[in-house]
């Protein structure tokens, strides 16, 4: 059953009442007993959809999802370049750590 809001113009009290949709609005105020109660117009109950399956994006095709992830990857900022020249100790780069030794795979197969 729906809940209706009421206001009494006699005593000014506000209250709620459970009534059937088919029932006529109540007129008698439960606080003062006067026949001056009026049903207020409410905003109604809100419907809130939670979980997956309620949004357009939940039903997208696999092709759309692939294109969207490709667009997202293309729009992310690129990593800083690592092939820049490192300053030597004479140029003020003396506080930098030396390059780590090559990995075992790189030691066996050096790059040309």
ROVEX-279526 format. One line per 4 residues: their letters; for each residue x, y, z of C-alpha. Coordinates in pm, 1 decimal. Layout:
REM ROVEX-279526
A) X/Y/Z | ... $
END
This chain:
REM ROVEX-279526
XXXX) 0.0/0.0/0.0 | 125.0/350.2/-75.3 | 215.5/603.5/189.6 | 49.9/943.0/160.0 $
XXXX) 156.1/1267.5/326.8 | -109.8/1478.5/495.7 | -123.2/1824.4/650.8 | -389.3/1960.1/883.8 $
XXXX) -479.0/2321.9/815.4 | -638.8/2343.5/1160.9 | -340.7/2255.7/1382.3 | -61.5/2252.9/1119.7 $
XXXX) 52.5/1896.7/1190.5 | 215.9/1683.6/921.2 | 172.3/1306.3/916.5 | 183.2/1003.0/689.4 $
XXXX) -89.5/746.8/630.3 | -92.5/406.2/458.4 | -391.5/384.0/227.0 | -504.9/190.1/-73.7 $
XXXX) -486.9/366.7/-405.9 | -864.3/333.3/-433.8 | -933.6/498.6/-94.6 | -1051.5/857.0/-79.6 $
XXXX) -822.9/1106.0/97.9 | -868.3/1114.2/474.9 | -1021.2/1433.1/611.9 | -990.7/1382.8/988.6 $
XXXX) -667.6/1489.5/1159.7 | -544.2/1224.8/1408.4 | -392.4/1494.8/1633.5 | -672.1/1752.4/1673.0 $
XXXX) -970.7/1562.2/1527.9 | -1068.2/1846.8/1293.0 | -1192.9/1769.4/942.5 | -929.1/1995.8/786.5 $
XXXX) -665.9/1743.9/673.6 | -550.6/1755.9/311.9 | -345.2/1506.6/115.8 | -21.6/1660.0/-8.4 $
XXXX) 113.1/1599.8/-354.7 | 444.2/1417.4/-324.5 | 730.0/1354.1/-560.6 | 661.7/982.5/-559.0 $
XXXX) 899.0/697.3/-500.6 | 1226.0/693.8/-685.8 | 1343.8/386.8/-870.0 | 1710.7/306.6/-829.4 $
XXXX) 1871.4/43.1/-1048.7 | 2182.8/-112.8/-897.0 | 2413.0/-378.6/-1030.2 | 2517.0/-475.2/-1377.2 $
XXXX) 2283.2/-505.8/-1671.4 | 2102.8/-173.0/-1636.0 | 2332.9/49.2/-1835.5 | 2391.4/78.3/-2209.1 $
XXXX) 2758.5/-2.3/-2167.0 | 2679.8/-341.6/-2013.6 | 2544.1/-467.3/-2344.4 | 2812.2/-335.8/-2580.2 $
XXXX) 2954.8/-565.9/-2844.7 | 3304.2/-711.6/-2819.1 | 3411.9/-508.1/-3122.1 | 3304.0/-185.6/-2948.1 $
XXXX) 3491.5/-280.1/-2631.0 | 3810.8/-349.9/-2830.9 | 3791.0/-15.1/-3010.3 | 3721.9/166.6/-2683.3 $
XXXX) 4023.2/9.6/-2510.7 | 4242.1/96.6/-2813.3 | 4122.1/458.5/-2798.4 | 4190.7/469.5/-2425.8 $
XXXX) 4542.6/331.9/-2471.8 | 4611.2/588.4/-2746.4 | 4493.6/876.9/-2528.9 | 4709.3/791.4/-2225.6 $
XXXX) 5028.4/996.6/-2194.8 | 5343.6/830.6/-2325.2 | 5621.7/722.3/-2089.6 | 5925.0/951.8/-2073.2 $
XXXX) 6201.4/876.6/-2320.6 | 6490.1/676.2/-2177.1 | 6737.0/720.6/-2463.8 | 6832.0/1073.2/-2355.8 $
XXXX) 7200.3/1145.5/-2290.4 | 7290.5/1130.2/-1923.5 | 7516.0/1412.3/-1799.4 | 7862.3/1308.2/-1692.7 $
XXXX) 8018.8/1387.0/-1356.5 | 8192.4/1688.7/-1510.5 | 7856.4/1822.5/-1634.3 | 7696.2/1801.6/-1290.0 $
XXXX) 7563.9/1448.6/-1305.2 | 7801.5/1307.6/-1044.6 | 7519.0/1225.4/-800.3 | 7355.1/976.7/-1034.0 $
XXXX) 7380.9/603.6/-977.9 | 7580.0/401.9/-1231.8 | 7394.0/180.9/-1478.5 | 7313.0/-165.4/-1338.1 $
XXXX) 7508.1/-460.2/-1479.4 | 7345.9/-629.0/-1781.4 | 7111.2/-918.8/-1725.1 | 7234.3/-1271.8/-1793.8 $
XXXX) 7038.6/-1297.5/-2121.6 | 7182.6/-968.1/-2246.8 | 7538.3/-1075.7/-2153.5 | 7509.5/-1391.9/-2365.8 $
XXXX) 7342.6/-1219.6/-2663.1 | 7470.4/-862.5/-2684.2 | 7278.9/-626.0/-2911.5 | 7468.7/-513.1/-3224.7 $
END
